[in-house]
């Protein structure tokens, strides 16, 4: 049997073991959203409740430094959650499973920095402690972000639109973005294959856009807010852009 299929089955088994049943919703990873992947269950930043558990699945050969086991466990302890670690030959890299009640979210790749970890937990679970830490990290980074964006000619009030040309959810959002730009709102387009834009994302926007969490994403540098997944309406997108512009003043 294909190792990836075995891996998927193990992830589902772990979800059941730690509280997810066939009658409960499981939030799946949409980082590889395509025509054959159902992304309808992605949370879109809506949150699924306080974090109740965390599991890491790592390759047998994964070192502590490479997989950041000690660091991840430490970050989880800060918000009062213990981390369980499982070794798996089929895993090509570390995989993080976040549990919130009877829901689960599969996160790959795993966050490399404390701020990214807290932001990811906050985005998907709305865990109070994680959101507080994420907000603090964002405040500390805002000054550096502002100077970095200015150096690259990007406004602090521009919404970063992280997308891929092959993603159908991104395609749905593009006309809305263009219409809002025509109304005077600012967006900074970051296409996955645009090396210049990706460089600015890495240098300036890594605390706002979570590049490992799929497409599309909308991040606001001025207030640190992130919309993961498509907006439910153009009005919601406009409210997000309006708040971003206001926070930059």
Secondary structure per residue as TSV (DSSP state, phi and psi in degrees):
chain	resnum	aa	ss	phi	psi
A	1	X	-	360.0	140.4
A	2	X	-	-55.8	136.0
A	3	X	H	-61.3	-34.5
A	4	X	H	-67.0	-37.0
A	5	X	H	-66.3	-42.7
A	6	X	H	-60.1	-42.2
A	7	X	H	-61.5	-43.6
A	8	X	H	-62.8	-39.9
A	9	X	H	-64.9	-38.1
A	10	X	H	-67.1	-40.6
A	11	X	H	-60.2	-44.1
A	12	X	H	-64.9	-37.9
A	13	X	H	-64.5	-40.0
A	14	X	H	-64.8	-38.6
A	15	X	H	-61.0	-43.1
A	16	X	H	-65.2	-43.1
A	17	X	H	-58.5	-37.9
A	18	X	T	-100.5	20.7
A	19	X	T	119.9	-8.3
A	20	X	-	-91.4	125.7
A	21	X	-	-116.9	172.1
A	22	X	T	-63.7	-18.2
A	23	X	T	-94.6	-1.0
A	24	X	S	-111.1	152.7
A	25	X	-	-74.0	133.6
A	26	X	-	-115.1	129.5
A	27	X	B	-90.1	116.0
A	28	X	-	-91.9	159.9
A	29	X	-	-73.4	133.6
A	30	X	-	-115.9	23.6
A	31	X	T	-66.6	-18.5
A	32	X	T	-121.8	47.4
A	33	X	-	-61.2	126.4
A	34	X	-	-153.4	-171.2
A	35	X	T	-64.8	-22.1
A	36	X	T	-102.0	2.5
A	37	X	S	-112.0	128.3
A	38	X	-	-84.3	109.7
A	39	X	-	-103.0	13.2
A	40	X	T	-65.8	-19.7
A	41	X	T	-93.2	3.3
A	42	X	-	-64.2	143.9
A	43	X	-	-72.5	-23.7
A	44	X	T	59.9	29.2
A	45	X	T	81.7	3.3
A	46	X	-	-74.0	-24.6
A	47	X	-	83.8	149.2
A	48	X	-	-129.5	15.0
A	49	X	S	109.4	170.1
A	50	X	S	-57.2	144.1
A	51	X	-	-66.4	128.9
A	52	X	-	-116.9	-11.3
A	53	X	E	-169.9	159.0
A	54	X	E	-147.0	131.0
A	55	X	E	-128.3	138.0
A	56	X	E	-113.3	131.7
A	57	X	E	-110.0	121.1
A	58	X	E	-129.5	151.8
A	59	X	-	-63.6	153.9
A	60	X	T	-58.0	-35.4
A	61	X	T	-85.5	2.5
A	62	X	-	-72.9	123.4
A	63	X	-	-84.1	162.0
A	64	X	H	-59.7	-40.4
A	65	X	H	-68.3	-42.9
A	66	X	H	-67.9	-42.9
A	67	X	H	-94.8	-4.8
A	68	X	T	55.5	44.0
A	69	X	H	-63.9	-51.3
A	70	X	H	-62.8	-42.6
A	71	X	H	-64.4	-45.1
A	72	X	H	-62.6	-42.2
A	73	X	H	-60.8	-40.3
A	74	X	H	-65.2	-42.5
A	75	X	H	-62.7	-41.2
A	76	X	H	-65.4	-38.3
A	77	X	H	-63.7	-32.5
A	78	X	H	-59.5	-29.1
A	79	X	T	-106.8	16.5
A	80	X	T	79.6	28.1
A	81	X	-	-125.5	133.0
A	82	X	-	-85.3	147.6
A	83	X	E	-107.9	129.7
A	84	X	E	-101.4	138.6
A	85	X	E	-119.1	131.4
A	86	X	E	-122.9	136.7
A	87	X	E	-92.3	140.5
A	88	X	-	-146.7	125.6
A	89	X	T	-63.1	-33.0
A	90	X	T	-74.6	-19.2
A	91	X	-	-69.6	126.9
A	92	X	S	-88.4	-8.0
A	93	X	S	-172.9	171.1
A	94	X	-	-64.4	140.2
A	95	X	E	-124.9	133.6
A	96	X	E	-110.4	130.6
A	97	X	E	-113.6	118.3
A	98	X	E	-98.7	131.7
A	99	X	E	-113.1	136.1
A	100	X	E	-137.4	99.2
A	101	X	T	64.1	-120.0
A	102	X	T	-104.0	18.8
A	103	X	E	-109.9	158.3
A	104	X	E	-144.0	149.8
A	105	X	E	-131.7	128.1
A	106	X	E	-92.4	123.0
A	107	X	E	-120.6	117.6
A	108	X	S	-150.6	131.3
A	109	X	S	-72.5	164.9
A	110	X	-	-78.0	152.5
A	111	X	-	-60.4	138.4
A	112	X	S	-94.7	-16.7
A	113	X	S	-128.4	156.3
A	114	X	H	-57.9	-45.4
A	115	X	H	-61.0	-40.3
A	116	X	H	-65.6	-39.3
A	117	X	H	-62.5	-50.1
A	118	X	H	-62.9	-39.1
A	119	X	H	-66.3	-39.9
A	120	X	H	-64.5	-45.5
A	121	X	H	-63.4	-42.3
A	122	X	H	-63.0	-44.7
A	123	X	H	-61.4	-42.4
A	124	X	H	-92.9	-20.7
A	125	X	H	-124.3	-15.9
A	126	X	-	60.3	27.4
A	127	X	-	-59.8	127.2
A	128	X	H	-59.3	-48.2
A	129	X	H	-63.5	-45.1
A	130	X	H	-61.8	-40.4
A	131	X	H	-66.8	-36.7
A	132	X	H	-65.0	-47.2
A	133	X	H	-63.7	-39.8
A	134	X	H	-63.6	-39.8
A	135	X	H	-64.4	-41.7
A	136	X	H	-63.8	-43.1
A	137	X	H	-61.2	-39.9
A	138	X	H	-66.4	-40.6
A	139	X	H	-62.7	-40.7
A	140	X	H	-65.6	-30.0
A	141	X	H	-91.4	-13.7
A	142	X	H	-61.0	-41.4
A	143	X	H	-61.7	-48.4
A	144	X	H	-64.2	-38.3
A	145	X	H	-63.1	-43.0
A	146	X	H	-60.3	-47.2
A	147	X	H	-66.5	-36.6
A	148	X	H	-65.5	-44.5
A	149	X	H	-66.6	-41.8
A	150	X	H	-59.6	-40.4
A	151	X	H	-62.3	-29.9
A	152	X	T	-101.1	9.0
A	153	X	T	72.3	28.2
A	154	X	-	-113.2	132.1
A	155	X	-	-74.3	143.9
A	156	X	T	-65.8	-22.3
A	157	X	T	-95.3	6.4
A	158	X	S	-86.7	134.0
A	159	X	E	-77.5	123.6
A	160	X	E	-77.9	122.2
A	161	X	E	-108.5	98.7
A	162	X	E	-92.5	121.7
A	163	X	E	-153.4	170.9
A	164	X	-	-131.3	141.4
A	165	X	T	-65.2	-25.1
A	166	X	T	-86.4	-7.1
A	167	X	-	-86.0	120.2
A	168	X	H	-64.0	-31.5
A	169	X	H	-67.5	-35.9
A	170	X	H	-67.3	-41.7
A	171	X	H	-59.3	-35.7
A	172	X	H	-67.4	-33.6
A	173	X	H	-80.3	-26.8
A	174	X	H	-57.4	-46.5
A	175	X	H	-61.9	-35.2
A	176	X	H	-64.9	-44.4
A	177	X	H	-60.3	-45.7
A	178	X	H	-62.7	-39.3
A	179	X	H	-66.8	-38.1
A	180	X	H	-71.0	-34.1
A	181	X	H	-63.1	-37.9
A	182	X	H	-65.3	-24.1
A	183	X	T	-88.0	-2.5
A	184	X	T	109.4	-3.9
A	185	X	-	-76.5	148.6
A	186	X	-	-102.7	134.4
A	187	X	E	-132.5	143.2
A	188	X	E	-112.3	113.2
A	189	X	E	-81.2	125.8
A	190	X	E	-122.5	96.9
A	191	X	E	-88.1	140.4
A	192	X	T	-56.3	-26.1
A	193	X	T	-101.3	1.2
A	194	X	-	-84.2	101.9
A	195	X	H	-63.0	-34.7
A	196	X	H	-65.9	-48.3
A	197	X	H	-66.2	-39.3
A	198	X	H	-65.7	-34.6
A	199	X	H	-63.9	-40.7
A	200	X	H	-67.9	-37.5
A	201	X	H	-58.3	-48.7
A	202	X	H	-66.0	-40.1
A	203	X	H	-79.3	-37.1
A	204	X	H	-116.5	-28.7
A	205	X	-	-118.4	15.5
A	206	X	T	-67.1	-20.3
A	207	X	T	-88.3	-4.9
A	208	X	T	-110.4	-50.2
A	209	X	-	-95.8	131.0
A	210	X	-	-100.2	89.0
A	211	X	G	-60.7	-18.8
A	212	X	G	-89.2	3.2
A	213	X	G	-110.1	20.5
A	214	X	-	90.2	-173.3
A	215	X	S	-129.4	155.1
A	216	X	-	-80.9	163.9
A	217	X	E	-134.1	145.6
A	218	X	E	-126.1	116.7
A	219	X	E	-121.4	140.7
A	220	X	E	-109.6	113.9
A	221	X	T	-63.5	-32.7
A	222	X	T	-75.8	-28.3
A	223	X	T	-123.6	-1.8
A	224	X	-	76.7	7.6
A	225	X	-	-77.5	146.5
A	226	X	E	-130.9	130.3
A	227	X	E	-108.0	111.4
A	228	X	E	-99.0	117.4
A	229	X	S	98.1	176.1
A	230	X	-	-72.4	153.2
A	231	X	-	-75.6	147.7
A	232	X	S	-69.3	-22.5
A	233	X	-	-157.1	162.5
A	234	X	H	-68.1	-30.1
A	235	X	H	-64.1	-39.2
A	236	X	H	-65.9	-38.6
A	237	X	H	-64.5	-40.7
A	238	X	H	-66.1	-39.1
A	239	X	H	-61.2	-41.8
A	240	X	H	-61.3	-46.9
A	241	X	H	-65.8	-38.2
A	242	X	H	-65.8	-42.9
A	243	X	H	-64.7	-37.4
A	244	X	H	-65.2	-45.9
A	245	X	H	-63.4	-40.6
A	246	X	H	-65.1	-39.1
A	247	X	H	-68.8	-20.9
A	248	X	T	-83.2	-10.8
A	249	X	-	-81.4	360.0
